[in-house]
Amino acid sequence: MPFVNIKITRDGATKEQKERLIKGATDLLVDVLGKNPATTVVVIEEVDTDNWGIGGESVTTRRQKG
């Protein structure tokens, strides 16, 4: 049973976009590895930008700087 964990920042991904991510990740595992889509698990975790850091600062701070 494949398990895919997608982490994105919590800033506006729509329900439809998330559904496309789930379908796309599932289809990729089916196409490349021949996995069964019925047993493929995809989880999307949305992380607050204050809790996601790049280069020593939070995404929130980086975005505020432009």
C-alpha positions in Angstrom: 0.0 0.0 0.0 1.8 3.2 -1.2 1.6 6.2 1.0 2.2 9.7 -0.3 2.5 12.7 2.0 2.3 16.1 0.2 3.1 19.1 2.4 2.1 22.6 1.2 1.8 26.0 2.9 -1.7 26.8 4.1 -2.5 29.8 1.9 -5.3 29.1 -0.5 -5.1 25.8 -2.3 -8.7 25.1 -3.3 -10.6 21.9 -2.8 -10.4 21.3 -6.6 -6.6 21.8 -6.6 -6.2 19.3 -3.7 -8.3 16.8 -5.5 -6.1 17.2 -8.6 -3.0 16.6 -6.5 -4.5 13.4 -5.0 -5.5 12.1 -8.4 -2.2 13.1 -10.0 -0.1 11.4 -7.3 -2.2 8.3 -7.5 -2.0 8.2 -11.3 1.7 8.6 -11.2 2.2 5.6 -8.9 -0.1 3.6 -11.1 1.6 4.6 -14.3 5.3 4.4 -13.1 5.2 1.5 -10.5 2.0 -0.3 -11.4 0.5 0.3 -8.0 -3.2 -0.4 -7.3 -5.1 2.9 -7.0 -7.6 1.4 -4.6 -4.8 0.9 -2.0 -2.8 4.1 -2.7 -3.1 6.6 0.1 -2.4 10.3 -0.4 -2.4 12.8 2.5 -2.1 16.5 2.0 -0.8 18.4 5.0 -1.2 22.2 5.1 1.4 24.0 7.2 1.1 27.5 8.4 3.7 29.8 6.8 4.9 30.7 10.3 5.9 27.1 10.7 7.7 26.6 7.4 11.2 28.0 7.1 13.6 28.5 4.3 17.1 29.9 4.6 16.8 30.6 8.3 13.5 32.5 8.2 9.8 31.7 8.0 7.9 31.8 4.8 5.7 34.5 6.3 8.7 36.7 6.8 10.2 36.0 3.4 6.9 36.9 1.8 6.5 40.1 3.7 10.0 41.1 2.4 8.9 40.5 -1.1 
